Amino acid sequence: MIEALRAQGEAVRAANERVEECQAAFVAGEASHVRLTTAVALWRVCEADYLRCAVALLRAHLAQGRPPVRMPVAVVWPRPLRQLWKARAQDRSGGVWRALPGPKLLAQVEAAGPDVLLDDVAEAIRALQASLHGHRKSPRLYEAYIPDRSSSQFDAGRTAPTVPGFPDPGHWVNQSLARGSGRRVQPGRGTELRQLESDEQAVHERAENFGAVVLRLLEHHHGPAAAPSGRAVVPAAAWRGAARWVGREQQAVPSLDQWPGKLSAAQVITVGGLGWLVLMLAAIPWSVAIQARVLTDHPTPFLLTSVAVAGLGAGVVYRFGPRLMRLPGTTAAVPGIAAAAAAYLVMQAQGPVTGYFFADPLDRFERQFTSSCLAASPYRLDEIQSEIVGKTLVVRPISGDTTLRLGPAEDGGTHPLGPRDSATRTVLEKYGCELP
């Protein structure tokens, strides 16, 4: 387990060096912003992983118990979610701030007895707690204020009236909703703010220091008394989780294809074809609602469904559109032509398809009976008169044979027709019709 913690510390140092390399390359114009931010995300998750490992081993040492079987290992999310992973890893509310040791662990360290190494650990925890306090407290030292237009100072003015129930002008409710047109540091609290921000920015250095002192404590009690000189040699098996992506940022989070600044004629055709396809797909819920005769009664669900389909389609086009337009010359129009053909097929097919599933009573009568068992009977469509009474389809043959009564006869219904009386059942059984 000591080797695992040493490996995590090595991963943090390697990720930090990678960030510095990417920053230098970015300034020199040799690296993209995507690569830089991915390197920062890897550094953040490795650092949080390092802190969790150190805290887990420290707890096991203080409890004089066995170390955990599996150490915390941060991972890069699957490819479809890697952009979300990068955003989450770089979010200041996550990552290292959630992995910092808390006051309960500090109390356990202070109660563990006199030990120089434990004193160093306690001091490192207090430093991390100071960084966490600065992270939480520094935003509350700002306030909304009403500027004094007659003053030459940029932050002169009076504090905006606070929202009832929130007397602290630094509360986020007052900073967001108070009737002030500016935002400034609360008067007289500039020195305090600088100290808090200094503590907050030092969290990364303090996190590495905390892991180092915990490692010295564990090596003193559970391993060699002195750490090996120089950089530790980390076995390949120790580079797990997010640490194995350090230096491979493009593979961890591939950069997205960018839309061209000016579309060519072929690319315009592709965009138009994709947009038409999205519109035709969004029209399917409306076709279903119209054929099912429920649009006037329940328009909201179908409207929301159409908006959702259109939004999803627009997102897919925005995400993959640039990739489809990378073909050279006029061949860039091929995806658009294919999308337009698919849109035309969807437009032509959605009416007949929805009409088949949501047929009117007479069409359903033809599909169930006259096209099969009643095809050679006096009940063919050209030999009958029909009407709908209530929810019953009344079929009167011109020949004067038995009148058929079938139901349920509903416009846009999906239920098969069945006999409503014994005479109808007898006729259908006579001709060998299948009854529901």
HELIX and SHEET records of a PDB file:
HELIX    1   1 ILE A    2  VAL A   27  1                                  26    
HELIX    2   2 HIS A   33  LEU A   62  1                                  30    
HELIX    3   3 ARG A   79  LEU A   81  5                                   3    
HELIX    4   4 ARG A   82  GLN A   90  1                                   9    
HELIX    5   5 VAL A   96  ALA A   99  1                                   4    
HELIX    6   6 PRO A  103  GLU A  110  1                                   8    
HELIX    7   7 VAL A  116  LYS A  137  1                                  22    
HELIX    8   8 SER A  138  LEU A  141  5                                   4    
HELIX    9   9 TRP A  172  LEU A  177  1                                   6    
HELIX   10  10 GLY A  190  GLN A  201  1                                  12    
HELIX   11  11 VAL A  203  HIS A  222  1                                  20    
HELIX   12  12 ALA A  236  ALA A  238  5                                   3    
HELIX   13  13 GLY A  241  TRP A  245  5                                   5    
HELIX   14  14 GLU A  249  ALA A  252  1                                   4    
HELIX   15  15 ALA A  265  ALA A  282  1                                  18    
HELIX   16  16 ILE A  284  GLN A  291  1                                   8    
HELIX   17  17 PRO A  299  LEU A  324  1                                  26    
HELIX   18  18 GLY A  329  ALA A  333  5                                   5    
HELIX   19  19 VAL A  334  PHE A  357  1                                  24    
HELIX   20  20 PRO A  361  PHE A  365  1                                   5    
HELIX   21  21 GLU A  366  THR A  370  3                                   5    
HELIX   22  22 LEU A  381  GLU A  383  5                                   3    
HELIX   23  23 SER A  422  LYS A  430  1                                   9    
SHEET    1   A 3 GLY A 157  THR A 159  0                                        
SHEET    2   A 3 TYR A 142  PRO A 147 -1                                        
SHEET    3   A 3 GLY A 182  VAL A 185 -1                                        
SHEET    1   B 4 ILE A 384  VAL A 389  0                                        
SHEET    2   B 4 THR A 392  PRO A 397 -1                                        
SHEET    3   B 4 LEU A 404  GLY A 407 -1                                        
SHEET    4   B 4 GLY A 418  PRO A 419 -1                                        
END                                                                             
